[in-house]
């Protein structure tokens, strides 16, 4: 796992729904709106694989 400049572990397998830059990145990557990503995080949890699968269903 990569570490941040503050020495904390960074988990790339999760989407932080409260972090605008992560939501924007995932929305652009999947070609959907930020609201769609936030709804997917809320219903599927913050696992990137589950969020992408949830977006793919709609």
Order of alpha helices (4+ residues) and beta strands (2+ residues): beta-beta-alpha-alpha-alpha
